[in-house]
């Protein structure tokens, strides 16, 4: 089968792309409205973009041509918090994707506790094992639907005790979930570690081991 991108309407392209670009990490984002409402929403077009300074970004689409609460709040306040979703938070994360009026706090509706952040006025959720306080760096629009890629500089990383060792996250213990196509999610599953044994200008030799602990 051959499908031309130019022939696809946005919903058709969405169904294809979200089934092809998998698995996708999830940014669970808190923002605050002008009225002080703590908004919470998940975004699965999420990655990091820079290490000095550290930056992360996610794509925020529009609904009927209008920005959603998260994008509106970030553009108004210039800050947000990104949380990593582990398996224990899969249910509330999925429920937080339901559309609500701006006056409704998804975090409060789901019974999620939050605490004050250190460098931004937006609070962070207490339960997630990793949270990143972010200051808005840039917003870049893409395509004809008004989708925008929002990039933030990470000012503070919050990592719960026991999930970091020698500066590295224990990914297996963190147990993050990822988004697939449709309302489907996955966890890490088996982990394959590639160890470089020797390297010369001519070639690199590696071995593959499958186990439970990533290097």
Buried (B, 14 or more C-beta within 10 A) or exposed (E): EEEEEEEBEEEEBBEBBBEEEBBBBBBBBBBBBEEEBBBBBBBBBBBEBEEEEBBBBBBBBBEEEEBBBBBBBBBEBBBBBBBBBBEEBBEBBBEBBEEBEBEEBBBEBBEBEBEEBEEBEBBBBEBBBBBBBBBBBEBEEEEEBBBBBBBBBBBBEBBEEEBBEEEEBBEEEBBBBBBBBEEEBEEBEEBEEEEEEEEEEEEEEEEEEEEEEEE
